Amino acid sequence: MQDKQMVTGIVLKAVPIGEYDRRVVILTTSKGKVTAFARGARRPNSAFVAGTNPFCFGDFFLYEGRNSYTLADVNIKNYFEELRLDYEGAYYGMYFLEIADYYTRENNDEKDMLKLLYLSLRALNNEKLSKKLVRAVFEIKSVMVNGEFPGIRDNEKYQNATKYAVNYIMNSSIEKLYTFNVSDEVLLQLCDIAKDTTRLTMDYPFKSLEILDTLTGN
């Protein structure tokens, strides 16, 4: 029998297949983005019912097939339950998952993107941080991680504090990204820069973004 492989990662997407199965897309530390089939995951008594939902972070045990993987077992370390119970926060999180899915590839080194995604989801649960700030930081840094940040346009209209914040996002380690706060005016400018950046670099209709922008008034 083929040996199981363990990967650590987070579920980006779960799609129903047939009557009882699910196809999950997992962003992993060692294999980039992988697709796996979870047999019987939609049966009420399945061990995969909870562990194959978006946001689930942990260890996934896989059998490798010709074109995809089959899920054999899971050990979930963080379900992000607080995020699931926060309607607005859940849409922020789903938007982050979509960006990660958009940018990542199979068999690529996606450790930085996975780390950014995980810490950004945790930051959404931090009551001391504005979710709009977390979104702006995540959008700017995700573009940077993928080598596409175009810089600040219309540089003169931004406050020095805003330029400093962008410079900090550019040069800070991912672990230290969410260790600062900004004034309301700087936050508005950061959101403007992030929106401008994503419009230039991500030509894709993210499903959760329209709902998120309606909820937040963007």
N, C-alpha and C positions, 0 to 999 in steps of 0.2 A: 504494500500500500504506500502511496506517495506520502512523504512527510509533510506535516503542517508547517507553514511559515507564519511567524508572528510579526505583525507590523503595528506600530503605534501611530494613531492618527485620529482624525475627526471626520464624522459623516457630513458630507456636503449636501447630499441629495438622496432621497429614497423614493423609488417609483414602484407602484404595484405591478406585479407580473402574474398573469394567470389568476387563479382563484385564491391562492394562499401565499404566493412567494413575493419577494421584493428584490429589486435591483438597487444596490446602494453604491454610491460613489464616495470614496474615502480618500482624503488627502493624508498622506503618510510621510513619516520621516525618512524612510529608506527606499521607497519605490515611487515617489511622486504621487500622482493621482491614479488610483486603481478602481476598477469596477468589479464588484463581487455580487454573486447571487446568494440570497439568504432563503433557503428552502423552508417553506412553512412558516415564514416570519409573521404572517398575518393571521395565523391560528391563535386563538385566545390563550392557549396554554404553552405557546412556543417560548423558548428561552430567548428568542430574538425579538420578541414584540417590542420591548423597550429599548434594546441596545442597537437597533438599526434605524433610529430616527435621526433627522438632522440635529446637529449640535453635539451629539454623543461623542465624547472623547475618551480614548482608552486603548487597550490592546485588542487587536483583531487577529484571529487565527484562520489562515486561509489555505485551501488546496488550490494549486495552480492548474488551470486548464489551458486549452489551446488558445482561446481568445479572451478569457476572463478568469476570474477566481470564484471559488465556492466558499462561502463562509462556514467555518466549522465550529467556532466558539468565539465568545466575546468576554472581555473583562473591562467594563466601563468604569472609569475613574471620575468622570464629571458629566452629568446629564444636562447641566445648565438649567435646572428646574426653575430657578428664580426668573430667568429670562423667558422661559416658556409661559410663565404666569403673568408677565408684564406685556400687555398687548402691543404697546408702542415699541418696547425694547425688543420684542420678538421680531418685529419687522426690520428694525435696525440690524439684528443678528442675521436674518435671512438675506438681507442685502449684502452683508459682509461675506456670507457663504457663496452668494452668486458671483461676487467679484473674485473670490478665491478660485471658484470653478472656472471662471472665464480665463484667468491668467495661468493656471497650472497645467502641467502636461504629465503624461505617463513616463516613468523612468527618468524624470528630471530630478535634480537636487532642489527640492521645494522646502527645505528645512526652515528657511527664513520666512517664507510665506505662511507656513503652518504655525510657527511661533508667533508671528504677527496676528494671525487670525485668532489663535487661542487667547492671547493676552488682551486683544481688543474685545472679545466677547466677555472676558472677565471685567474689563474696564466699564462695560455697559452696566454692570451690576454695582459699580462704585457710586454711591450716592453723592460723593463729593465732586464728581465729574459730570459736566453737562454731556448728555448723549450727543448733542450737536458737535461738541468739541471732539469727542471720541470718533465720530463719523469723519470729521475733517482730517484728523490725524491719520486715521486708517486709510482714507482715500489717497492722501498725499504720499504716505509711506508705502502703500502697496504699489503705486506707480513707480516710486523710486526703487523698490526692491526688484522690480522688473526692468529697470534701466530705461524708463521712458519719461522721466520728469523733465518737462520743457523749461523749467524755471518760472519766475514770477513775471507775468506780463504787466504792463502799466505800473512799473515799479514805483514811480514817484507818488502815486496816490495812496500808498500804504504807509501806516505808521511804522516808526522804527521798531516798536514792540512787536508788530506783526512780522516784519522781516526777520527779527531775532527768533521768533517762534518757528518760522519756516526753516531757518538755518538750524535750529535745534532739532527739528523733526528730521532734517536731512542727515545730520551728523551723529545723532544720538543712537545708541544701541537700542534694539527693540525692547529689551528688558526695562529701559529707563524712559520709554516714550510717554507713559501716562503718569508722569510725576510733576506736572506743572498745570497751572490754571491761568486763565487770561481774563481781561476785562470784556464786557459785553461788546464794545466797539471792535476790539481786536478779534473776538470770536466771529463777528459778522464778516470781517475781512478775511479771516482764515477760511470760513465757509465759502466765500466768493472765490478764493484762490483754488480751493478743492474742487468746486463746481467747474471752474474754468479748465482745470487740469483733467478731470474725468471726461469732460466734453471733447477735449482734444485727443485723448488717448484711448478711450473705451467706446468704440462705435457699436454698442450693443443695447438692445431694449431689455434691461433688467426688470423682471416681473414684479419684484417687491418694491422697486424704486417709486413707481407711480403712487402706490398706496402709502408708502412712507412719506413722500413729499406732501401728500394730501393731509396726512395726520399731523405733520410738523409745520405745515404752512409755508414750505419752501417753494 
